[in-house]
Amino acid sequence: DNGADRDGADGNEANENSVDEDEVVKCSGNNAYWSSFLSALDKQEESIHIKLTTLLAEISQDNIGSREEMYKF
């Protein structure tokens, strides 16, 4: 016997099915990063939506005012 297990591993290599603790931490860190990134995008989306809604309301009011002015002539 040369010290190798039946599956060919010599005991120094990690089992293919095991999860490396560093990988878990790395994934958790990536997950936190992307969650934070997506949260910031959601806030920007909400802000842009509010600004566009306000601008469209102002444009609509301006158009109504312009139309009323045209009818006065």
Gaussian input, Z-matrix of N, CA and C with variables (Angstrom, degrees):
# hf/3-21g

backbone

0 1
 N
 C     1     B1
 C     2     B2     1     A1
 N     3     B3     2     A2     1     D1
 C     4     B4     3     A3     2     D2
 C     5     B5     4     A4     3     D3
 N     6     B6     5     A5     4     D4
 C     7     B7     6     A6     5     D5
 C     8     B8     7     A7     6     D6
 N     9     B9     8     A8     7     D7
 C    10    B10     9     A9     8     D8
 C    11    B11    10    A10     9     D9
 N    12    B12    11    A11    10    D10
 C    13    B13    12    A12    11    D11
 C    14    B14    13    A13    12    D12
 N    15    B15    14    A14    13    D13
 C    16    B16    15    A15    14    D14
 C    17    B17    16    A16    15    D15
 N    18    B18    17    A17    16    D16
 C    19    B19    18    A18    17    D17
 C    20    B20    19    A19    18    D18
 N    21    B21    20    A20    19    D19
 C    22    B22    21    A21    20    D20
 C    23    B23    22    A22    21    D21
 N    24    B24    23    A23    22    D22
 C    25    B25    24    A24    23    D23
 C    26    B26    25    A25    24    D24
 N    27    B27    26    A26    25    D25
 C    28    B28    27    A27    26    D26
 C    29    B29    28    A28    27    D27
 N    30    B30    29    A29    28    D28
 C    31    B31    30    A30    29    D29
 C    32    B32    31    A31    30    D30
 N    33    B33    32    A32    31    D31
 C    34    B34    33    A33    32    D32
 C    35    B35    34    A34    33    D33
 N    36    B36    35    A35    34    D34
 C    37    B37    36    A36    35    D35
 C    38    B38    37    A37    36    D36
 N    39    B39    38    A38    37    D37
 C    40    B40    39    A39    38    D38
 C    41    B41    40    A40    39    D39
 N    42    B42    41    A41    40    D40
 C    43    B43    42    A42    41    D41
 C    44    B44    43    A43    42    D42
 N    45    B45    44    A44    43    D43
 C    46    B46    45    A45    44    D44
 C    47    B47    46    A46    45    D45
 N    48    B48    47    A47    46    D46
 C    49    B49    48    A48    47    D47
 C    50    B50    49    A49    48    D48
 N    51    B51    50    A50    49    D49
 C    52    B52    51    A51    50    D50
 C    53    B53    52    A52    51    D51
 N    54    B54    53    A53    52    D52
 C    55    B55    54    A54    53    D53
 C    56    B56    55    A55    54    D54
 N    57    B57    56    A56    55    D55
 C    58    B58    57    A57    56    D56
 C    59    B59    58    A58    57    D57
 N    60    B60    59    A59    58    D58
 C    61    B61    60    A60    59    D59
 C    62    B62    61    A61    60    D60
 N    63    B63    62    A62    61    D61
 C    64    B64    63    A63    62    D62
 C    65    B65    64    A64    63    D63
 N    66    B66    65    A65    64    D64
 C    67    B67    66    A66    65    D65
 C    68    B68    67    A67    66    D66
 N    69    B69    68    A68    67    D67
 C    70    B70    69    A69    68    D68
 C    71    B71    70    A70    69    D69
 N    72    B72    71    A71    70    D70
 C    73    B73    72    A72    71    D71
 C    74    B74    73    A73    72    D72
 N    75    B75    74    A74    73    D73
 C    76    B76    75    A75    74    D74
 C    77    B77    76    A76    75    D75
 N    78    B78    77    A77    76    D76
 C    79    B79    78    A78    77    D77
 C    80    B80    79    A79    78    D78
 N    81    B81    80    A80    79    D79
 C    82    B82    81    A81    80    D80
 C    83    B83    82    A82    81    D81
 N    84    B84    83    A83    82    D82
 C    85    B85    84    A84    83    D83
 C    86    B86    85    A85    84    D84
 N    87    B87    86    A86    85    D85
 C    88    B88    87    A87    86    D86
 C    89    B89    88    A88    87    D87
 N    90    B90    89    A89    88    D88
 C    91    B91    90    A90    89    D89
 C    92    B92    91    A91    90    D90
 N    93    B93    92    A92    91    D91
 C    94    B94    93    A93    92    D92
 C    95    B95    94    A94    93    D93
 N    96    B96    95    A95    94    D94
 C    97    B97    96    A96    95    D95
 C    98    B98    97    A97    96    D96
 N    99    B99    98    A98    97    D97
 C   100   B100    99    A99    98    D98
 C   101   B101   100   A100    99    D99
 N   102   B102   101   A101   100   D100
 C   103   B103   102   A102   101   D101
 C   104   B104   103   A103   102   D102
 N   105   B105   104   A104   103   D103
 C   106   B106   105   A105   104   D104
 C   107   B107   106   A106   105   D105
 N   108   B108   107   A107   106   D106
 C   109   B109   108   A108   107   D107
 C   110   B110   109   A109   108   D108
 N   111   B111   110   A110   109   D109
 C   112   B112   111   A111   110   D110
 C   113   B113   112   A112   111   D111
 N   114   B114   113   A113   112   D112
 C   115   B115   114   A114   113   D113
 C   116   B116   115   A115   114   D114
 N   117   B117   116   A116   115   D115
 C   118   B118   117   A117   116   D116
 C   119   B119   118   A118   117   D117
 N   120   B120   119   A119   118   D118
 C   121   B121   120   A120   119   D119
 C   122   B122   121   A121   120   D120
 N   123   B123   122   A122   121   D121
 C   124   B124   123   A123   122   D122
 C   125   B125   124   A124   123   D123
 N   126   B126   125   A125   124   D124
 C   127   B127   126   A126   125   D125
 C   128   B128   127   A127   126   D126
 N   129   B129   128   A128   127   D127
 C   130   B130   129   A129   128   D128
 C   131   B131   130   A130   129   D129
 N   132   B132   131   A131   130   D130
 C   133   B133   132   A132   131   D131
 C   134   B134   133   A133   132   D132
 N   135   B135   134   A134   133   D133
 C   136   B136   135   A135   134   D134
 C   137   B137   136   A136   135   D135
 N   138   B138   137   A137   136   D136
 C   139   B139   138   A138   137   D137
 C   140   B140   139   A139   138   D138
 N   141   B141   140   A140   139   D139
 C   142   B142   141   A141   140   D140
 C   143   B143   142   A142   141   D141
 N   144   B144   143   A143   142   D142
 C   145   B145   144   A144   143   D143
 C   146   B146   145   A145   144   D144
 N   147   B147   146   A146   145   D145
 C   148   B148   147   A147   146   D146
 C   149   B149   148   A148   147   D147
 N   150   B150   149   A149   148   D148
 C   151   B151   150   A150   149   D149
 C   152   B152   151   A151   150   D150
 N   153   B153   152   A152   151   D151
 C   154   B154   153   A153   152   D152
 C   155   B155   154   A154   153   D153
 N   156   B156   155   A155   154   D154
 C   157   B157   156   A156   155   D155
 C   158   B158   157   A157   156   D156
 N   159   B159   158   A158   157   D157
 C   160   B160   159   A159   158   D158
 C   161   B161   160   A160   159   D159
 N   162   B162   161   A161   160   D160
 C   163   B163   162   A162   161   D161
 C   164   B164   163   A163   162   D162
 N   165   B165   164   A164   163   D163
 C   166   B166   165   A165   164   D164
 C   167   B167   166   A166   165   D165
 N   168   B168   167   A167   166   D166
 C   169   B169   168   A168   167   D167
 C   170   B170   169   A169   168   D168
 N   171   B171   170   A170   169   D169
 C   172   B172   171   A171   170   D170
 C   173   B173   172   A172   171   D171
 N   174   B174   173   A173   172   D172
 C   175   B175   174   A174   173   D173
 C   176   B176   175   A175   174   D174
 N   177   B177   176   A176   175   D175
 C   178   B178   177   A177   176   D176
 C   179   B179   178   A178   177   D177
 N   180   B180   179   A179   178   D178
 C   181   B181   180   A180   179   D179
 C   182   B182   181   A181   180   D180
 N   183   B183   182   A182   181   D181
 C   184   B184   183   A183   182   D182
 C   185   B185   184   A184   183   D183
 N   186   B186   185   A185   184   D184
 C   187   B187   186   A186   185   D185
 C   188   B188   187   A187   186   D186
 N   189   B189   188   A188   187   D187
 C   190   B190   189   A189   188   D188
 C   191   B191   190   A190   189   D189
 N   192   B192   191   A191   190   D190
 C   193   B193   192   A192   191   D191
 C   194   B194   193   A193   192   D192
 N   195   B195   194   A194   193   D193
 C   196   B196   195   A195   194   D194
 C   197   B197   196   A196   195   D195
 N   198   B198   197   A197   196   D196
 C   199   B199   198   A198   197   D197
 C   200   B200   199   A199   198   D198
 N   201   B201   200   A200   199   D199
 C   202   B202   201   A201   200   D200
 C   203   B203   202   A202   201   D201
 N   204   B204   203   A203   202   D202
 C   205   B205   204   A204   203   D203
 C   206   B206   205   A205   204   D204
 N   207   B207   206   A206   205   D205
 C   208   B208   207   A207   206   D206
 C   209   B209   208   A208   207   D207
 N   210   B210   209   A209   208   D208
 C   211   B211   210   A210   209   D209
 C   212   B212   211   A211   210   D210
 N   213   B213   212   A212   211   D211
 C   214   B214   213   A213   212   D212
 C   215   B215   214   A214   213   D213
 N   216   B216   215   A215   214   D214
 C   217   B217   216   A216   215   D215
 C   218   B218   217   A217   216   D216

   B1=1.4657
   B2=1.5230
   B3=1.3129
   B4=1.4618
   B5=1.5214
   B6=1.3369
   B7=1.4563
   B8=1.5113
   B9=1.3261
   B10=1.4624
   B11=1.5198
   B12=1.3170
   B13=1.4596
   B14=1.5171
   B15=1.3211
   B16=1.4625
   B17=1.5249
   B18=1.3365
   B19=1.4668
   B20=1.5231
   B21=1.3191
   B22=1.4548
   B23=1.5135
   B24=1.3194
   B25=1.4627
   B26=1.5148
   B27=1.2995
   B28=1.4589
   B29=1.5209
   B30=1.3400
   B31=1.4504
   B32=1.5091
   B33=1.3308
   B34=1.4590
   B35=1.5267
   B36=1.3185
   B37=1.4603
   B38=1.5199
   B39=1.3269
   B40=1.4594
   B41=1.5182
   B42=1.2999
   B43=1.4539
   B44=1.5232
   B45=1.3401
   B46=1.4646
   B47=1.5160
   B48=1.3255
   B49=1.4575
   B50=1.5265
   B51=1.3169
   B52=1.4569
   B53=1.5216
   B54=1.3181
   B55=1.4599
   B56=1.5161
   B57=1.3041
   B58=1.4553
   B59=1.5267
   B60=1.3068
   B61=1.4597
   B62=1.5244
   B63=1.3282
   B64=1.4651
   B65=1.5219
   B66=1.3330
   B67=1.4666
   B68=1.5233
   B69=1.3395
   B70=1.4635
   B71=1.5179
   B72=1.3167
   B73=1.4623
   B74=1.5217
   B75=1.3377
   B76=1.4671
   B77=1.5248
   B78=1.3292
   B79=1.4676
   B80=1.5215
   B81=1.3120
   B82=1.4588
   B83=1.5156
   B84=1.3214
   B85=1.4624
   B86=1.5140
   B87=1.3304
   B88=1.4640
   B89=1.5152
   B90=1.3244
   B91=1.4530
   B92=1.5292
   B93=1.3222
   B94=1.4626
   B95=1.5235
   B96=1.3271
   B97=1.4701
   B98=1.5227
   B99=1.3335
   B100=1.4696
   B101=1.5172
   B102=1.3161
   B103=1.4634
   B104=1.5172
   B105=1.3243
   B106=1.4615
   B107=1.5220
   B108=1.3266
   B109=1.4613
   B110=1.5268
   B111=1.3273
   B112=1.4637
   B113=1.5223
   B114=1.3072
   B115=1.4605
   B116=1.5250
   B117=1.3309
   B118=1.4679
   B119=1.5245
   B120=1.3241
   B121=1.4684
   B122=1.5244
   B123=1.3238
   B124=1.4642
   B125=1.5254
   B126=1.3330
   B127=1.4662
   B128=1.5194
   B129=1.3329
   B130=1.4615
   B131=1.5201
   B132=1.3128
   B133=1.4647
   B134=1.5263
   B135=1.3130
   B136=1.4644
   B137=1.5276
   B138=1.3235
   B139=1.4628
   B140=1.5267
   B141=1.3262
   B142=1.4658
   B143=1.5258
   B144=1.3180
   B145=1.4640
   B146=1.5317
   B147=1.3162
   B148=1.4690
   B149=1.5240
   B150=1.3341
   B151=1.4658
   B152=1.5221
   B153=1.3269
   B154=1.4642
   B155=1.5266
   B156=1.3106
   B157=1.4611
   B158=1.5220
   B159=1.3270
   B160=1.4635
   B161=1.5239
   B162=1.3301
   B163=1.4692
   B164=1.5234
   B165=1.3142
   B166=1.4625
   B167=1.5270
   B168=1.3161
   B169=1.4649
   B170=1.5277
   B171=1.3378
   B172=1.4691
   B173=1.5256
   B174=1.3332
   B175=1.4661
   B176=1.5221
   B177=1.3066
   B178=1.4565
   B179=1.5260
   B180=1.3284
   B181=1.4669
   B182=1.5221
   B183=1.3292
   B184=1.4677
   B185=1.5215
   B186=1.3249
   B187=1.4629
   B188=1.5231
   B189=1.3209
   B190=1.4664
   B191=1.5203
   B192=1.3414
   B193=1.4681
   B194=1.5135
   B195=1.3167
   B196=1.4710
   B197=1.5211
   B198=1.2935
   B199=1.4619
   B200=1.5298
   B201=1.3269
   B202=1.4687
   B203=1.5198
   B204=1.3347
   B205=1.4662
   B206=1.5269
   B207=1.3218
   B208=1.4643
   B209=1.5226
   B210=1.3193
   B211=1.4555
   B212=1.5224
   B213=1.3350
   B214=1.4699
   B215=1.5200
   B216=1.3381
   B217=1.4580
   B218=1.4774
   A1=109.33
   A2=117.66
   A3=121.02
   A4=112.78
   A5=117.28
   A6=120.83
   A7=113.36
   A8=116.73
   A9=119.69
   A10=109.71
   A11=116.49
   A12=121.74
   A13=108.90
   A14=116.13
   A15=120.03
   A16=112.39
   A17=117.52
   A18=119.65
   A19=111.91
   A20=116.76
   A21=120.44
   A22=113.67
   A23=118.49
   A24=120.51
   A25=108.61
   A26=116.53
   A27=120.16
   A28=112.21
   A29=117.04
   A30=119.87
   A31=112.82
   A32=118.21
   A33=121.29
   A34=112.65
   A35=115.78
   A36=119.67
   A37=109.08
   A38=116.23
   A39=120.54
   A40=109.25
   A41=115.66
   A42=121.43
   A43=108.75
   A44=116.60
   A45=120.55
   A46=112.07
   A47=117.52
   A48=121.96
   A49=112.89
   A50=117.48
   A51=119.00
   A52=109.77
   A53=115.28
   A54=121.00
   A55=108.15
   A56=115.68
   A57=121.55
   A58=109.15
   A59=117.01
   A60=121.65
   A61=111.89
   A62=116.99
   A63=120.84
   A64=110.97
   A65=116.71
   A66=120.82
   A67=110.76
   A68=117.10
   A69=120.93
   A70=109.65
   A71=117.10
   A72=121.56
   A73=109.77
   A74=116.34
   A75=121.10
   A76=110.30
   A77=116.68
   A78=120.43
   A79=110.80
   A80=116.79
   A81=120.17
   A82=110.35
   A83=116.66
   A84=120.68
   A85=111.34
   A86=116.95
   A87=120.90
   A88=110.76
   A89=115.90
   A90=120.82
   A91=110.26
   A92=117.02
   A93=121.17
   A94=110.41
   A95=116.25
   A96=120.60
   A97=110.53
   A98=116.03
   A99=119.58
   A100=111.41
   A101=118.04
   A102=120.45
   A103=110.09
   A104=116.23
   A105=121.33
   A106=110.57
   A107=116.37
   A108=122.17
   A109=110.77
   A110=116.61
   A111=120.69
   A112=111.46
   A113=116.94
   A114=120.82
   A115=110.68
   A116=116.49
   A117=120.79
   A118=110.50
   A119=117.48
   A120=120.90
   A121=111.17
   A122=116.96
   A123=120.54
   A124=110.99
   A125=116.34
   A126=120.28
   A127=110.78
   A128=117.04
   A129=120.55
   A130=110.44
   A131=116.63
   A132=120.70
   A133=110.13
   A134=116.72
   A135=121.06
   A136=110.60
   A137=116.69
   A138=121.17
   A139=111.06
   A140=116.62
   A141=121.17
   A142=110.08
   A143=116.54
   A144=120.72
   A145=110.58
   A146=116.74
   A147=121.04
   A148=110.57
   A149=116.87
   A150=120.50
   A151=111.46
   A152=117.52
   A153=120.93
   A154=111.38
   A155=116.84
   A156=120.64
   A157=110.50
   A158=116.42
   A159=121.21
   A160=110.91
   A161=117.11
   A162=120.70
   A163=111.69
   A164=117.35
   A165=120.33
   A166=111.41
   A167=116.95
   A168=120.35
   A169=110.28
   A170=117.42
   A171=121.07
   A172=111.00
   A173=116.70
   A174=120.47
   A175=109.89
   A176=116.27
   A177=120.75
   A178=110.48
   A179=116.56
   A180=120.44
   A181=110.68
   A182=117.41
   A183=121.29
   A184=110.35
   A185=117.00
   A186=120.69
   A187=111.20
   A188=116.65
   A189=120.19
   A190=109.65
   A191=116.15
   A192=120.24
   A193=111.47
   A194=117.69
   A195=121.60
   A196=110.47
   A197=117.12
   A198=121.22
   A199=110.01
   A200=116.29
   A201=119.91
   A202=110.82
   A203=116.68
   A204=120.65
   A205=110.61
   A206=117.92
   A207=121.24
   A208=110.57
   A209=118.16
   A210=121.21
   A211=111.59
   A212=117.20
   A213=120.50
   A214=110.93
   A215=117.32
   A216=120.98
   A217=107.20
   D1=130.58
   D2=-178.48
   D3=-97.57
   D4=12.28
   D5=177.70
   D6=92.99
   D7=-1.65
   D8=-179.70
   D9=-85.77
   D10=144.34
   D11=175.19
   D12=-74.99
   D13=172.32
   D14=-179.15
   D15=-61.67
   D16=-31.82
   D17=-178.48
   D18=-82.91
   D19=1.68
   D20=176.97
   D21=96.29
   D22=-8.10
   D23=179.58
   D24=-78.10
   D25=146.40
   D26=-178.36
   D27=-96.81
   D28=7.60
   D29=178.60
   D30=91.58
   D31=-17.97
   D32=178.75
   D33=-90.17
   D34=-18.79
   D35=-179.62
   D36=-90.27
   D37=146.79
   D38=178.54
   D39=-72.66
   D40=145.88
   D41=175.53
   D42=-61.24
   D43=137.72
   D44=-177.71
   D45=-59.22
   D46=-31.64
   D47=-176.84
   D48=-85.10
   D49=-11.70
   D50=-179.41
   D51=-80.53
   D52=152.40
   D53=-179.91
   D54=-105.20
   D55=125.41
   D56=179.40
   D57=-71.07
   D58=133.01
   D59=-178.63
   D60=-58.22
   D61=-37.13
   D62=178.31
   D63=-62.51
   D64=-37.20
   D65=178.69
   D66=-65.71
   D67=-39.26
   D68=178.27
   D69=-62.33
   D70=-45.87
   D71=179.03
   D72=-62.95
   D73=-43.08
   D74=179.81
   D75=-61.23
   D76=-46.21
   D77=179.30
   D78=-63.98
   D79=-41.07
   D80=178.61
   D81=-62.88
   D82=-40.89
   D83=178.13
   D84=-64.77
   D85=-43.39
   D86=177.44
   D87=-63.07
   D88=-41.31
   D89=-179.80
   D90=-62.44
   D91=-43.51
   D92=178.56
   D93=-63.84
   D94=-40.96
   D95=179.27
   D96=-61.21
   D97=-50.36
   D98=-177.19
   D99=-68.32
   D100=-35.10
   D101=177.08
   D102=-62.95
   D103=-43.24
   D104=178.00
   D105=-64.03
   D106=-43.45
   D107=179.49
   D108=-61.37
   D109=-46.55
   D110=-179.62
   D111=-66.89
   D112=-35.47
   D113=177.03
   D114=-63.29
   D115=-42.79
   D116=177.84
   D117=-63.54
   D118=-40.27
   D119=177.45
   D120=-64.00
   D121=-39.67
   D122=178.13
   D123=-61.37
   D124=-41.24
   D125=178.79
   D126=-65.47
   D127=-41.20
   D128=177.92
   D129=-64.62
   D130=-40.87
   D131=178.93
   D132=-60.38
   D133=-45.43
   D134=-179.92
   D135=-62.45
   D136=-43.44
   D137=179.30
   D138=-62.55
   D139=-44.98
   D140=179.63
   D141=-63.90
   D142=-40.83
   D143=179.56
   D144=-61.02
   D145=-44.89
   D146=179.32
   D147=-63.04
   D148=-44.84
   D149=179.60
   D150=-62.23
   D151=-44.05
   D152=179.57
   D153=-64.98
   D154=-40.93
   D155=178.12
   D156=-61.61
   D157=-43.08
   D158=178.43
   D159=-63.64
   D160=-45.88
   D161=179.13
   D162=-62.27
   D163=-42.83
   D164=178.85
   D165=-63.95
   D166=-38.13
   D167=177.05
   D168=-64.51
   D169=-41.85
   D170=178.34
   D171=-64.76
   D172=-42.80
   D173=179.06
   D174=-62.81
   D175=-41.82
   D176=179.51
   D177=-61.71
   D178=-43.93
   D179=178.64
   D180=-64.38
   D181=-40.60
   D182=178.07
   D183=-62.73
   D184=-41.41
   D185=179.32
   D186=-64.72
   D187=-40.75
   D188=177.98
   D189=-63.94
   D190=-43.51
   D191=178.56
   D192=-63.03
   D193=-41.97
   D194=179.11
   D195=-64.82
   D196=-41.76
   D197=-179.94
   D198=-63.79
   D199=-42.44
   D200=178.86
   D201=-63.91
   D202=-38.72
   D203=178.09
   D204=-65.10
   D205=-39.00
   D206=179.03
   D207=-64.66
   D208=-38.52
   D209=-178.84
   D210=-69.81
   D211=-24.77
   D212=178.90
   D213=-68.44
   D214=-29.96
   D215=-179.01
   D216=-72.91

